């Protein structure tokens, strides 16, 4: 790549797209992404580029990518501030991204992925595998052609680099966050045969093991949503209060070991999340060091109290308080001491000064610290896996449902046979009127 080409974003991304379309394997390699064995069989059907896949191997649905790569060639010499050229690039890039998604989801290994497509267009001569080098480069080219066109229309003051960076971040979030979550949610509305059933999504959404409040009536455990919520709220409150206490100690007192305090608050952040949980087990577990010493010295029998809500709350408070401290120490440091000194000069007590002056200025920071502790608790997976016991939280339950032994992406209630009519009364209560536990013999 010449320096002159590298300085021209449009030329660079067009070159990337054409290389992917006419030179590199379009589909995924069986030997792996980093394999080079495809060079010996190039250009067979398995490793052929898109232009050969379309012209020689019957995959005609790849021809429309020429509509992405050809129009930008006519705007190469146009001024960068020309809006019409920008519209061409935006249209080409948007069409390329849309077509990659359409043909990728519509056509699978054996042809059309939906029977109605087969009925509408007829069967295909062949299917297709996942994207390879060529498809990946063309997708990247389409994305940056789109962002370059936006820059030429004045977005981000015409800065192609900033526009491209923002577009790349948004595309990454959509691909690696929203797409998997959407796929899981759609899986909740599918039967075991892959048929779409919206009523099944509702049934799974109102499942009693998620929403029940039996623990309030001493009839068992509450739903996993409420247990996770109670743990997250408790963790958020305690981490915020402890973080505030440490921040005031570091910024408003003459505490001699401030450097040690800052060091101790950083250490839990750079350690893996479950390390603190393992440490608590070694200290306070049934055979932990502290537990055995208490048994020997005071006759306190060993118990499993550390496994469950109490142990999880203790570990998460230890793990996430440093984050709250780092946030609140900046907030406390930003409050001018002169305002507090002025209140004390007017004979206000320290407590009244804190309530009337310091606290109102701290409230935005406290809200942020609580939110961080709340979210971190909900997202914590390692500690509930180690110390959860019979206490269920959303993170571990989602893991077991998606990749665990349940193999249940939609959190199905149980296997429901949709080949016959379903009596929905039997889905919401048993014969004795108890909570929903689907009795399939009665359905």
The 8 nearest C-alpha neighbors of each residue, nearest first, counted from 0:
[[1, 4, 2, 5, 3, 11, 14, 6],
 [0, 2, 4, 3, 5, 6, 11, 7],
 [3, 1, 5, 4, 6, 0, 7, 11],
 [4, 2, 6, 1, 5, 7, 0, 10],
 [5, 3, 1, 7, 6, 2, 11, 10],
 [4, 6, 2, 7, 3, 11, 1, 0],
 [5, 7, 3, 4, 8, 2, 11, 10],
 [6, 8, 4, 10, 5, 9, 11, 3],
 [9, 7, 11, 10, 12, 6, 5, 147],
 [10, 8, 12, 11, 7, 13, 144, 147],
 [11, 9, 13, 7, 8, 12, 4, 14],
 [12, 10, 8, 14, 9, 13, 4, 5],
 [11, 13, 15, 140, 14, 9, 10, 16],
 [12, 14, 16, 10, 15, 11, 9, 17],
 [13, 15, 11, 17, 12, 16, 10, 18],
 [16, 14, 12, 18, 13, 17, 136, 140],
 [17, 15, 137, 140, 13, 19, 14, 18],
 [16, 18, 20, 14, 19, 15, 21, 13],
 [19, 17, 15, 22, 16, 20, 21, 14],
 [133, 18, 20, 16, 136, 23, 17, 137],
 [19, 21, 17, 49, 18, 133, 48, 22],
 [20, 22, 48, 50, 18, 19, 17, 49],
 [23, 21, 18, 48, 19, 20, 24, 133],
 [22, 24, 133, 48, 19, 132, 25, 21],
 [25, 23, 48, 46, 47, 133, 26, 132],
 [24, 26, 133, 48, 131, 134, 49, 132],
 [27, 25, 131, 130, 129, 24, 128, 28],
 [26, 28, 131, 130, 129, 128, 29, 25],
 [29, 27, 30, 31, 32, 26, 131, 46],
 [28, 30, 31, 27, 32, 45, 34, 37],
 [31, 29, 28, 34, 32, 36, 33, 37],
 [32, 30, 34, 28, 29, 33, 27, 35],
 [31, 33, 34, 28, 30, 27, 131, 132],
 [34, 32, 31, 35, 30, 28, 36, 132],
 [33, 35, 31, 32, 36, 30, 37, 28],
 [36, 34, 37, 38, 33, 39, 30, 32],
 [35, 37, 38, 34, 39, 40, 30, 41],
 [38, 36, 35, 39, 40, 41, 46, 34],
 [37, 39, 41, 36, 40, 35, 42, 46],
 [38, 40, 37, 41, 36, 35, 42, 43],
 [41, 39, 37, 38, 43, 42, 46, 36],
 [42, 40, 38, 43, 39, 46, 37, 47],
 [41, 43, 47, 46, 40, 44, 48, 45],
 [44, 42, 41, 47, 45, 46, 40, 37],
 [45, 43, 47, 46, 42, 56, 52, 51],
 [44, 46, 43, 47, 26, 28, 24, 42],
 [47, 45, 24, 43, 44, 42, 41, 37],
 [46, 48, 42, 24, 44, 43, 45, 51],
 [49, 47, 24, 25, 23, 21, 22, 51],
 [48, 50, 52, 20, 25, 51, 53, 21],
 [49, 51, 53, 21, 52, 48, 54, 20],
 [52, 50, 54, 53, 55, 49, 48, 47],
 [53, 51, 49, 56, 50, 58, 55, 54],
 [52, 54, 58, 59, 51, 50, 57, 61],
 [53, 55, 51, 52, 50, 56, 57, 59],
 [56, 54, 51, 52, 57, 53, 58, 50],
 [57, 55, 52, 58, 53, 54, 44, 51],
 [58, 56, 59, 53, 55, 54, 52, 124],
 [59, 57, 53, 60, 52, 56, 61, 125],
 [58, 60, 53, 61, 57, 62, 54, 52],
 [59, 61, 58, 62, 63, 53, 102, 57],
 [60, 62, 59, 63, 53, 64, 58, 49],
 [61, 63, 64, 60, 59, 65, 53, 50],
 [64, 62, 65, 66, 61, 60, 67, 98],
 [63, 65, 67, 66, 62, 61, 95, 68],
 [64, 66, 68, 67, 63, 69, 62, 61],
 [67, 65, 64, 63, 69, 68, 70, 91],
 [68, 66, 91, 64, 65, 95, 69, 92],
 [67, 69, 65, 66, 70, 71, 64, 13],
 [68, 70, 72, 71, 66, 65, 67, 73],
 [71, 69, 72, 73, 68, 67, 66, 87],
 [72, 70, 73, 74, 69, 88, 68, 75],
 [73, 71, 70, 69, 75, 74, 68, 13],
 [72, 74, 71, 70, 75, 76, 69, 77],
 [75, 73, 77, 71, 76, 72, 84, 70],
 [76, 74, 72, 77, 73, 71, 10, 9],
 [75, 77, 74, 78, 73, 72, 79, 84],
 [76, 78, 74, 75, 79, 84, 81, 73],
 [79, 77, 80, 81, 76, 84, 74, 75],
 [78, 80, 81, 151, 77, 84, 85, 82],
 [81, 79, 151, 78, 82, 152, 153, 157],
 [82, 80, 78, 79, 83, 84, 85, 151],
 [81, 83, 85, 152, 84, 80, 86, 151],
 [84, 82, 86, 85, 81, 87, 152, 88],
 [85, 83, 87, 86, 82, 81, 74, 88],
 [84, 86, 148, 82, 151, 88, 83, 87],
 [85, 87, 89, 83, 84, 88, 90, 148],
 [88, 86, 84, 90, 85, 89, 91, 83],
 [87, 89, 148, 91, 85, 86, 90, 144],
 [90, 88, 145, 148, 86, 92, 87, 91],
 [89, 91, 87, 93, 88, 92, 94, 86],
 [92, 90, 67, 88, 94, 89, 93, 87],
 [91, 93, 141, 145, 95, 144, 89, 94],
 [94, 92, 90, 96, 95, 91, 89, 97],
 [93, 95, 97, 91, 92, 96, 98, 90],
 [94, 96, 92, 98, 93, 97, 141, 67],
 [97, 95, 99, 93, 98, 94, 141, 92],
 [96, 98, 94, 100, 95, 99, 93, 101],
 [99, 97, 101, 95, 100, 96, 102, 94],
 [100, 98, 96, 97, 101, 102, 103, 95],
 [99, 101, 103, 97, 98, 102, 104, 96],
 [102, 100, 98, 103, 104, 99, 105, 97],
 [101, 103, 105, 104, 99, 100, 106, 98],
 [102, 104, 100, 101, 105, 99, 106, 107],
 [103, 105, 101, 102, 106, 100, 107, 112],
 [104, 106, 102, 112, 103, 111, 101, 107],
 [107, 105, 111, 110, 112, 104, 103, 102],
 [108, 106, 110, 127, 126, 109, 112, 111],
 [107, 109, 126, 127, 128, 110, 106, 125],
 [110, 108, 126, 107, 125, 111, 127, 106],
 [111, 109, 126, 107, 106, 123, 108, 125],
 [110, 112, 106, 113, 105, 107, 117, 116],
 [111, 113, 105, 106, 107, 110, 114, 104],
 [114, 112, 115, 116, 111, 117, 105, 106],
 [113, 115, 117, 116, 118, 112, 111, 119],
 [114, 116, 118, 117, 113, 119, 120, 111],
 [117, 115, 119, 114, 118, 113, 120, 111],
 [116, 118, 121, 114, 122, 115, 120, 119],
 [117, 119, 115, 116, 121, 120, 114, 122],
 [118, 120, 116, 117, 121, 115, 114, 122],
 [121, 119, 117, 116, 118, 122, 123, 115],
 [120, 122, 117, 118, 119, 123, 116, 111],
 [121, 123, 117, 124, 120, 110, 111, 118],
 [122, 124, 125, 110, 121, 126, 111, 117],
 [125, 123, 57, 122, 126, 110, 58, 56],
 [126, 124, 123, 110, 109, 127, 57, 58],
 [127, 125, 110, 108, 109, 107, 106, 123],
 [126, 128, 108, 107, 106, 129, 125, 110],
 [129, 127, 108, 26, 27, 107, 130, 126],
 [128, 130, 27, 26, 131, 127, 103, 107],
 [131, 129, 26, 27, 134, 25, 135, 128],
 [130, 132, 27, 26, 25, 134, 133, 135],
 [131, 133, 135, 134, 24, 25, 23, 136],
 [19, 132, 134, 25, 23, 136, 24, 135],
 [135, 133, 25, 137, 130, 131, 136, 132],
 [134, 136, 138, 132, 133, 137, 131, 139],
 [137, 135, 139, 19, 133, 138, 134, 16],
 [136, 138, 16, 140, 134, 139, 135, 19],
 [139, 137, 141, 135, 140, 136, 134, 142],
 [140, 138, 136, 142, 137, 141, 135, 143],
 [139, 141, 137, 12, 16, 143, 138, 142],
 [142, 140, 92, 144, 138, 139, 143, 95],
 [141, 143, 139, 145, 140, 144, 92, 138],
 [142, 144, 146, 145, 140, 141, 147, 163],
 [145, 143, 147, 141, 92, 142, 146, 88],
 [144, 146, 92, 89, 143, 148, 142, 147],
 [145, 147, 143, 149, 163, 148, 144, 162],
 [148, 146, 150, 144, 149, 159, 145, 143],
 [149, 147, 85, 88, 89, 151, 145, 146],
 [148, 150, 146, 152, 147, 151, 154, 85],
 [149, 151, 157, 154, 147, 153, 159, 152],
 [152, 150, 85, 148, 80, 153, 149, 157],
 [151, 153, 149, 82, 150, 85, 154, 148],
 [152, 154, 157, 156, 150, 151, 155, 149],
 [153, 155, 150, 156, 157, 149, 152, 151],
 [156, 154, 157, 158, 162, 153, 150, 161],
 [157, 155, 153, 154, 158, 150, 152, 151],
 [156, 158, 150, 153, 155, 154, 151, 159],
 [159, 157, 160, 161, 156, 155, 150, 162],
 [160, 158, 162, 150, 147, 161, 163, 157],
 [159, 161, 163, 162, 158, 164, 147, 8],
 [162, 160, 164, 163, 158, 159, 165, 155],
 [163, 161, 159, 165, 160, 164, 146, 166],
 [162, 164, 166, 160, 146, 161, 165, 159],
 [163, 165, 167, 161, 166, 162, 160, 168],
 [166, 164, 168, 162, 167, 163, 161, 169],
 [165, 167, 163, 169, 164, 168, 170, 162],
 [166, 168, 164, 170, 165, 169, 163, 171],
 [169, 167, 171, 165, 170, 166, 172, 164],
 [168, 170, 166, 172, 171, 167, 165, 173],
 [169, 171, 173, 167, 168, 172, 174, 166],
 [172, 170, 174, 168, 169, 173, 175, 167],
 [173, 171, 169, 176, 175, 174, 170, 168],
 [174, 172, 177, 170, 171, 176, 175, 178],
 [173, 175, 171, 178, 172, 176, 170, 177],
 [174, 176, 172, 171, 173, 178, 177, 179],
 [177, 175, 172, 173, 178, 179, 174, 180],
 [178, 176, 173, 180, 179, 181, 174, 175],
 [177, 179, 181, 174, 180, 176, 173, 182],
 [180, 178, 182, 181, 177, 176, 183, 175],
 [181, 179, 183, 177, 182, 178, 184, 176],
 [182, 180, 184, 178, 183, 179, 177, 185],
 [181, 183, 179, 185, 180, 184, 178, 186],
 [182, 184, 186, 180, 181, 185, 408, 179],
 [185, 183, 181, 187, 186, 182, 180, 409],
 [184, 186, 182, 187, 188, 183, 181, 189],
 [185, 187, 183, 409, 189, 184, 188, 182],
 [409, 186, 188, 184, 200, 185, 189, 183],
 [187, 189, 200, 196, 197, 186, 185, 199],
 [190, 188, 195, 186, 194, 193, 196, 187],
 [189, 191, 193, 192, 194, 195, 196, 188],
 [190, 192, 193, 189, 414, 194, 415, 416],
 [191, 193, 190, 194, 189, 417, 195, 416],
 [194, 192, 190, 189, 191, 195, 186, 188],
 [195, 193, 189, 190, 192, 196, 191, 188],
 [194, 196, 189, 188, 197, 193, 190, 185],
 [195, 197, 188, 189, 199, 198, 194, 190],
 [198, 196, 188, 200, 199, 195, 201, 189],
 [199, 197, 201, 200, 196, 202, 188, 203],
 [198, 200, 202, 197, 201, 188, 196, 203],
 [201, 199, 188, 203, 187, 197, 198, 202],
 [202, 200, 204, 198, 199, 203, 205, 197],
 [203, 201, 199, 200, 204, 205, 206, 198],
 [202, 204, 206, 200, 201, 205, 411, 199],
 [203, 205, 201, 202, 206, 200, 209, 199],
 [206, 204, 202, 203, 207, 201, 210, 209],
 [207, 205, 203, 208, 204, 209, 202, 210],
 [206, 208, 211, 210, 209, 435, 205, 434],
 [207, 209, 222, 206, 210, 211, 223, 221],
 [208, 210, 222, 223, 207, 224, 206, 211],
 [211, 209, 222, 207, 208, 224, 212, 206],
 [210, 212, 222, 207, 221, 213, 208, 209],
 [213, 211, 221, 214, 215, 222, 210, 220],
 [212, 214, 218, 221, 215, 216, 219, 220],
 [213, 215, 220, 217, 221, 219, 216, 212],
 [214, 216, 213, 217, 212, 218, 221, 219],
 [215, 217, 214, 213, 218, 212, 219, 220],
 [218, 216, 214, 215, 219, 213, 220, 212],
 [219, 217, 213, 216, 214, 220, 215, 212],
 [220, 218, 214, 213, 217, 221, 216, 215],
 [221, 219, 214, 213, 222, 218, 212, 217],
 [222, 220, 212, 214, 213, 211, 225, 223],
 [223, 221, 209, 210, 211, 208, 224, 225],
 [222, 224, 209, 226, 392, 225, 391, 227],
 [223, 225, 227, 222, 209, 226, 228, 210],
 [226, 224, 228, 227, 223, 222, 229, 221],
 [225, 227, 223, 229, 228, 224, 230, 392],
 [226, 228, 392, 230, 224, 225, 229, 223],
 [229, 227, 225, 231, 226, 230, 224, 232],
 [228, 230, 226, 232, 231, 227, 225, 233],
 [229, 231, 227, 233, 228, 232, 234, 226],
 [230, 232, 373, 234, 376, 228, 229, 233],
 [233, 231, 235, 229, 234, 230, 373, 228],
 [234, 232, 230, 236, 235, 231, 229, 237],
 [233, 235, 231, 237, 232, 236, 316, 238],
 [236, 234, 372, 369, 373, 232, 238, 233],
 [235, 237, 239, 233, 234, 238, 369, 232],
 [238, 236, 240, 234, 239, 235, 241, 233],
 [237, 239, 320, 241, 235, 240, 316, 236],
 [238, 240, 242, 236, 237, 369, 241, 368],
 [239, 241, 243, 237, 242, 238, 244, 236],
 [242, 240, 244, 238, 243, 239, 237, 245],
 [241, 243, 324, 323, 239, 245, 244, 240],
 [244, 242, 246, 240, 241, 245, 239, 247],
 [245, 243, 241, 247, 242, 246, 248, 240],
 [244, 246, 248, 242, 243, 247, 249, 241],
 [247, 245, 328, 243, 249, 248, 244, 324],
 [248, 246, 250, 251, 244, 249, 245, 243],
 [249, 247, 245, 252, 246, 250, 251, 244],
 [248, 250, 246, 247, 257, 245, 251, 252],
 [251, 249, 247, 248, 252, 246, 332, 331],
 [250, 252, 247, 248, 249, 253, 246, 331],
 [253, 251, 248, 254, 250, 249, 247, 255],
 [254, 252, 255, 251, 249, 248, 250, 257],
 [253, 255, 252, 256, 257, 248, 249, 251],
 [256, 254, 257, 253, 258, 252, 259, 249],
 [257, 255, 259, 258, 254, 260, 249, 261],
 [256, 258, 260, 259, 255, 249, 254, 261],
 [259, 257, 261, 260, 256, 262, 255, 263],
 [260, 258, 262, 256, 257, 261, 263, 264],
 [261, 259, 257, 263, 258, 262, 256, 264],
 [260, 262, 264, 258, 259, 263, 257, 265],
 [263, 261, 259, 265, 264, 260, 258, 266],
 [264, 262, 260, 266, 265, 261, 259, 267],
 [265, 263, 321, 261, 262, 266, 260, 267],
 [264, 266, 262, 268, 263, 267, 261, 321],
 [265, 267, 268, 263, 269, 264, 262, 270],
 [268, 266, 270, 269, 265, 318, 264, 321],
 [267, 269, 266, 265, 270, 318, 321, 264],
 [268, 270, 266, 267, 271, 265, 272, 264],
 [269, 271, 267, 268, 272, 266, 274, 275],
 [270, 272, 274, 273, 269, 268, 267, 275],
 [273, 271, 274, 381, 270, 275, 382, 318],
 [272, 274, 381, 276, 382, 275, 271, 277],
 [275, 273, 277, 276, 272, 271, 278, 270],
 [276, 274, 278, 277, 273, 279, 314, 272],
 [277, 275, 273, 279, 278, 274, 382, 314],
 [276, 278, 280, 274, 279, 275, 273, 281],
 [277, 279, 275, 281, 276, 280, 274, 282],
 [280, 278, 282, 276, 277, 281, 283, 275],
 [279, 281, 284, 277, 283, 282, 278, 287],
 [282, 280, 287, 278, 279, 284, 283, 277],
 [283, 281, 287, 288, 279, 289, 280, 284],
 [284, 282, 287, 280, 290, 279, 289, 281],
 [285, 283, 280, 287, 286, 281, 282, 305],
 [284, 286, 301, 287, 302, 303, 290, 283],
 [287, 285, 284, 291, 290, 288, 281, 301],
 [286, 288, 282, 284, 281, 283, 290, 285],
 [287, 289, 282, 291, 290, 292, 281, 286],
 [290, 288, 292, 282, 291, 287, 283, 293],
 [291, 289, 287, 293, 283, 292, 288, 301],
 [290, 292, 294, 288, 293, 289, 287, 295],
 [293, 291, 295, 289, 294, 290, 296, 288],
 [294, 292, 290, 296, 297, 291, 295, 299],
 [293, 295, 298, 299, 291, 292, 300, 297],
 [294, 296, 292, 293, 298, 297, 291, 299],
 [295, 297, 293, 294, 292, 298, 299, 291],
 [298, 296, 293, 299, 294, 295, 292, 300],
 [299, 297, 294, 295, 296, 300, 293, 292],
 [298, 300, 294, 297, 293, 301, 295, 296],
 [299, 301, 294, 298, 302, 293, 290, 291],
 [302, 300, 285, 290, 299, 294, 303, 291],
 [303, 301, 304, 285, 300, 284, 305, 290],
 [302, 304, 305, 306, 285, 284, 301, 307],
 [305, 303, 306, 302, 307, 310, 309, 284],
 [304, 306, 310, 303, 309, 307, 284, 283],
 [307, 305, 386, 388, 304, 310, 387, 303],
 [308, 306, 387, 390, 388, 310, 309, 311],
 [307, 309, 311, 310, 312, 390, 306, 230],
 [310, 308, 312, 311, 307, 313, 305, 304],
 [309, 311, 305, 313, 312, 306, 307, 308],
 [312, 310, 308, 314, 313, 309, 315, 307],
 [311, 313, 309, 315, 310, 314, 308, 316],
 [314, 312, 310, 316, 311, 315, 309, 317],
 [315, 313, 317, 311, 316, 312, 276, 318],
 [314, 316, 318, 312, 317, 313, 319, 311],
 [315, 317, 313, 319, 318, 314, 238, 320],
 [318, 316, 314, 315, 320, 319, 313, 321],
 [317, 319, 315, 316, 267, 320, 314, 321],
 [320, 318, 322, 316, 321, 317, 315, 372],
 [319, 321, 238, 323, 322, 242, 316, 317],
 [322, 320, 264, 324, 323, 319, 325, 265],
 [323, 321, 325, 319, 320, 324, 326, 268],
 [322, 324, 242, 320, 368, 326, 321, 325],
 [325, 323, 242, 321, 327, 326, 322, 328],
 [326, 324, 322, 328, 323, 327, 321, 329],
 [325, 327, 323, 324, 328, 329, 322, 368],
 [328, 326, 330, 324, 329, 325, 323, 246],
 [327, 329, 246, 331, 330, 325, 326, 324],
 [328, 330, 332, 327, 331, 326, 333, 325],
 [329, 331, 327, 333, 328, 332, 364, 334],
 [332, 330, 328, 333, 334, 329, 327, 246],
 [331, 333, 329, 330, 334, 328, 250, 335],
 [332, 334, 330, 331, 329, 335, 328, 336],
 [335, 333, 331, 332, 336, 330, 360, 357],
 [334, 336, 337, 338, 333, 332, 339, 331],
 [337, 335, 339, 338, 340, 334, 251, 341],
 [336, 338, 340, 335, 339, 341, 342, 334],
 [339, 337, 341, 336, 340, 335, 342, 356],
 [338, 340, 342, 336, 341, 337, 352, 343],
 [341, 339, 337, 343, 342, 338, 344, 336],
 [340, 342, 344, 338, 339, 343, 337, 345],
 [343, 341, 339, 345, 344, 340, 347, 352],
 [342, 344, 347, 346, 340, 345, 341, 339],
 [345, 343, 341, 346, 342, 340, 347, 339],
 [344, 346, 342, 343, 347, 341, 340, 348],
 [347, 345, 343, 344, 348, 342, 341, 349],
 [348, 346, 343, 342, 345, 351, 352, 349],
 [349, 347, 351, 350, 352, 343, 346, 342],
 [348, 350, 352, 351, 353, 347, 343, 354],
 [349, 351, 353, 352, 348, 354, 347, 355],
 [352, 350, 354, 348, 353, 349, 355, 347],
 [353, 351, 349, 350, 355, 356, 354, 347],
 [352, 354, 357, 350, 351, 356, 358, 355],
 [355, 353, 351, 358, 352, 356, 350, 357],
 [354, 356, 352, 353, 351, 357, 358, 359],
 [357, 355, 352, 353, 358, 354, 359, 339],
 [358, 356, 353, 360, 359, 361, 354, 355],
 [357, 359, 361, 354, 360, 353, 356, 362],
 [360, 358, 361, 362, 357, 356, 355, 354],
 [359, 361, 358, 357, 362, 356, 363, 334],
 [362, 360, 358, 364, 359, 363, 365, 357],
 [361, 363, 365, 364, 359, 360, 366, 358],
 [364, 362, 366, 365, 361, 367, 360, 359],
 [365, 363, 367, 366, 361, 362, 368, 330],
 [366, 364, 362, 368, 367, 363, 361, 369],
 [365, 367, 369, 363, 364, 368, 362, 370],
 [366, 368, 364, 370, 365, 369, 371, 363],
 [367, 369, 365, 323, 371, 370, 366, 239],
 [370, 368, 235, 372, 366, 371, 367, 239],
 [369, 371, 373, 367, 368, 372, 374, 366],
 [370, 372, 368, 374, 373, 369, 375, 367],
 [371, 373, 235, 375, 369, 370, 374, 376],
 [374, 372, 235, 231, 370, 376, 371, 375],
 [375, 373, 377, 371, 376, 372, 370, 378],
 [376, 374, 378, 372, 377, 373, 379, 371],
 [375, 377, 231, 379, 373, 374, 378, 372],
 [376, 378, 374, 375, 379, 231, 373, 227],
 [377, 379, 375, 376, 374, 380, 394, 393],
 [380, 378, 376, 377, 375, 381, 382, 394],
 [379, 381, 394, 383, 382, 384, 395, 378],
 [382, 380, 273, 384, 383, 272, 379, 385],
 [381, 383, 273, 385, 384, 276, 380, 386],
 [384, 382, 387, 386, 385, 380, 381, 311],
 [383, 385, 381, 382, 387, 386, 380, 395],
 [386, 384, 382, 383, 387, 381, 276, 273],
 [387, 385, 306, 383, 388, 382, 384, 311],
 [388, 386, 383, 307, 390, 384, 306, 385],
 [387, 389, 306, 307, 390, 386, 391, 385],
 [390, 388, 391, 387, 307, 306, 308, 386],
 [391, 389, 307, 387, 388, 308, 392, 226],
 [390, 392, 223, 389, 387, 226, 393, 396],
 [393, 391, 227, 223, 394, 395, 396, 226],
 [392, 394, 396, 395, 397, 223, 227, 224],
 [395, 393, 397, 380, 396, 392, 378, 398],
 [396, 394, 398, 397, 393, 392, 380, 399],
 [395, 397, 393, 399, 398, 394, 400, 392],
 [398, 396, 400, 394, 395, 399, 393, 401],
 [397, 399, 395, 401, 396, 400, 402, 403],
 [398, 400, 403, 396, 397, 401, 402, 395],
 [399, 401, 407, 397, 405, 398, 406, 408],
 [402, 400, 408, 398, 407, 406, 399, 403],
 [403, 401, 399, 406, 398, 400, 404, 405],
 [404, 402, 399, 405, 406, 400, 401, 398],
 [403, 405, 406, 399, 402, 400, 407, 401],
 [404, 406, 407, 400, 403, 399, 401, 402],
 [407, 405, 401, 404, 400, 403, 402, 408],
 [406, 408, 400, 410, 405, 401, 409, 411],
 [409, 407, 401, 410, 400, 183, 186, 406],
 [187, 408, 410, 186, 411, 407, 183, 184],
 [411, 409, 407, 408, 400, 412, 203, 187],
 [412, 410, 413, 409, 203, 407, 187, 414],
 [411, 413, 203, 410, 414, 206, 437, 436],
 [412, 414, 411, 415, 437, 410, 436, 439],
 [415, 413, 416, 412, 411, 191, 190, 439],
 [416, 414, 413, 417, 439, 190, 191, 412],
 [415, 417, 418, 414, 419, 421, 190, 191],
 [416, 418, 419, 415, 420, 421, 190, 192],
 [417, 419, 416, 420, 421, 415, 192, 190],
 [420, 418, 417, 421, 416, 442, 422, 415],
 [419, 421, 422, 417, 418, 442, 416, 423],
 [422, 420, 423, 442, 419, 417, 416, 425],
 [421, 423, 424, 442, 425, 420, 426, 441],
 [424, 422, 426, 425, 421, 427, 442, 428],
 [425, 423, 426, 422, 427, 428, 429, 442],
 [424, 426, 423, 428, 427, 422, 442, 429],
 [427, 425, 423, 437, 424, 428, 435, 436],
 [426, 428, 435, 425, 424, 434, 423, 429],
 [429, 427, 435, 432, 434, 425, 433, 426],
 [430, 428, 432, 431, 433, 425, 435, 436],
 [429, 431, 432, 428, 433, 425, 438, 441],
 [430, 432, 429, 433, 428, 434, 435, 425],
 [433, 431, 429, 428, 430, 434, 435, 427],
 [432, 434, 429, 428, 431, 435, 430, 436],
 [435, 433, 428, 436, 207, 432, 429, 427],
 [434, 436, 428, 427, 437, 426, 207, 429],
 [435, 437, 434, 438, 429, 428, 426, 427],
 [436, 438, 426, 439, 435, 425, 429, 413],
 [439, 437, 440, 441, 436, 442, 429, 425],
 [438, 440, 442, 441, 437, 415, 425, 414],
 [439, 441, 438, 442, 437, 425, 415, 416],
 [440, 442, 439, 438, 425, 422, 437, 430],
 [441, 439, 440, 422, 421, 425, 438, 426]]
